[in-house]
Amino acid sequence: MMTRLAQLLTIRRPFIVCTLLTSAALLACPVFADDATKEEDLKAEIVHRCHYQMGEFGPEGVHVCVDGEMSAMKALSAYPREAAEIVRRCTRQVEFTGWWLAKSCADEEIAAAREMKKD
């Protein structure tokens, strides 16, 4: 018969592995001193959201989610200044929807704005 601690560790093993893998991945990302707190907070939010959205799929699912979210966040920060208002509008609810959906929103609105300019 397993002890309560052994059962708890067995059940929590995927979470522990996921947390360690994600932490290792995020430590490799460059962080500037003046943006360190904000950057760390954003990364922590991404990891937290991905854990709750994708945790049932194991560490691999969470890792894929974190990578996608980080990629979308970085892509949005590189958008041209002309798209700043669209990006701001699309990222208002990012803590609930995620960076990937915010990027999708911005891409669609930028494309629609370009089409309107053509007409």
HUNORZI-V409924 format. One line per field, one symbol per residue. phi: phi as a letter, one per 40 degrees, with the letter a starting at -180 (. if undefined). psi: psi as a letter, one per 20 degrees, with the letter a starting at -180 (. if undefined). burial: b if it has 16 or more other ideal C-beta (glycine too) atoms within 10 Angstrom, else e. A space follows every 10 residues. Layout:
# HUNORZI-V409924
phi=???
psi=???
burial=???
This chain:
# HUNORZI-V409924
phi=.ccccccccc ccddcccccc cccccccccc bcdcbdcccc cccccccccc cccbdccgcc cccccccccc cccccccccc dccdcccccc cdbcccchcc ccccdcdccc ccccccccc
psi=pqrgghgghg highgggggg ggggghhipq pqghjggggh ggghgggggh ghhjhijahg gggggggggg ggghghijqq hhjggggggh jgkhhhhrhg hggggggghg ghhghhhh.
burial=eeeeeeeeee eeebeeebee ebeeebeeee eeeeeeeebe ebbeebbebb beebeeeebe bbbebbebbb ebbeebeeee eebeebbeeb beebeeebbb bbbebbbebb eeeeeeeee
